Amino acid sequence: MKINDIKYLSVAELNAKLKELNSELFNLRFAHATRSLANPMAIHNIKKDIARVQTVLREKELKGGNDGNN
């Protein structure tokens, strides 16, 4: 996921995306624990995506864009 794709989402969409990514990270960690994870780099990539979404959410919070339109 690119940062440019994330920047134009609303706060509500970002929160939904964050929830989805956290759920996916949980599933990947579970698959890794049961040794059925095909691509170990997937965990790394999901963590990066979560950090990107959190960064954009924080930027919008500091900018005062909590109305859901930014």
C-alpha positions as CSV (number, residue, x, y, z in Angstrom):
1,M,0.0,0.0,0.0
2,K,1.4,3.4,-1.0
3,I,1.3,6.4,1.2
4,N,-0.4,8.4,-1.6
5,D,-3.3,6.0,-1.5
6,I,-3.7,6.4,2.2
7,K,-3.5,10.2,2.4
8,Y,-6.7,10.8,0.5
9,L,-8.9,8.5,2.8
10,S,-11.2,10.0,5.4
11,V,-10.6,9.5,9.1
12,A,-13.4,6.9,9.2
13,E,-11.9,5.0,6.3
14,L,-8.5,5.1,7.9
15,N,-9.9,3.7,11.1
16,A,-11.6,0.9,9.2
17,K,-8.4,0.2,7.3
18,L,-6.4,0.1,10.5
19,K,-8.9,-2.4,12.0
20,E,-8.7,-4.5,8.9
21,L,-4.8,-4.5,8.9
22,N,-4.7,-5.4,12.6
23,S,-7.0,-8.3,12.0
24,E,-4.8,-9.4,9.1
25,L,-1.7,-9.1,11.2
26,F,-3.3,-11.3,13.9
27,N,-4.1,-14.0,11.2
28,L,-0.6,-13.9,9.8
29,R,1.0,-14.2,13.3
30,F,-1.3,-17.2,13.9
31,A,-0.3,-18.8,10.6
32,H,3.3,-18.2,11.4
33,A,2.9,-19.9,14.8
34,T,1.4,-22.9,13.2
35,R,4.1,-23.0,10.6
36,S,1.7,-22.5,7.7
37,L,2.8,-19.1,6.6
38,A,4.0,-19.1,3.0
39,N,5.5,-15.6,2.9
40,P,7.2,-14.5,6.2
41,M,7.7,-11.0,4.7
42,A,3.9,-10.5,4.8
43,I,4.1,-9.8,8.5
44,H,6.7,-7.1,7.9
45,N,4.7,-5.5,5.1
46,I,1.5,-5.4,7.2
47,K,3.3,-3.8,10.1
48,K,4.6,-1.1,7.7
49,D,1.1,-0.5,6.4
50,I,-0.2,-0.2,9.9
51,A,2.5,2.4,10.7
52,R,1.6,4.4,7.5
53,V,-2.1,4.5,8.4
54,Q,-1.3,5.5,12.0
55,T,1.0,8.3,10.7
56,V,-1.6,9.7,8.4
57,L,-4.2,9.5,11.2
58,R,-1.9,11.4,13.5
59,E,-1.2,14.0,10.8
60,K,-4.9,14.6,10.4
61,E,-5.4,14.8,14.1
62,L,-2.7,17.5,14.5
63,K,-4.1,19.3,11.5
64,G,-7.5,19.3,13.0
65,G,-9.1,17.1,10.4
66,N,-11.2,15.0,12.7
67,D,-14.4,15.8,10.9
68,G,-14.0,12.8,8.6
69,N,-13.7,14.8,5.4
70,N,-9.9,15.1,5.3
